[in-house]
């Protein structure tokens, strides 16, 4: 259980609602802990080392540079670390099956911050998230899986927040012009983060793709009124399917 009573209460209240909205089973509570910015930075460096080692980062940078998409001397890993540090205020860690939030977040922002990450916690109780994004599956398949993961969490978060604001039930799967609304909405969010807004277009779009295109994919998946899991047989196997 969470060592922070306030976080434990918020998690206990949100989890069942989010699990139902996500169309997934909730099998047990999720541990939520506060962490310092120094601890967050250490975690982000570790994940970057796992996901994008130096040699892979150089190879990707060189490919982008050959296509004229970035400067040849771009420090890709440093850029990504700066982007992650700017944007991430909380994260779910599949390895420890715990959710961590920065300890300097204002109380009023806690619920909104936890929504997206709690959906990831519910997802991980139904399917092994770390297996879905295993690099051995190939870059395109992993990107497609990330779109299913992040798009699912984004859609559930949007729906919950929209319903809270409207004060009445909302089903985003039945919004006919959802795609035309979500693209500018999420693109506008990037303007709130200077490092993301200033990043090369290829980097910015690759970071936003799982959230934007993933949310649209899951919304279409739910268009028949059923909250189908975006994993398993219906999970996209390539970015083309997203």
Beta strands, then each sheet from edge to edge (+ up, - down):
strand 1: 31-35
strand 2: 90-93
strand 3: 98-102
sheet 1: 1+ 3+ 2-
end
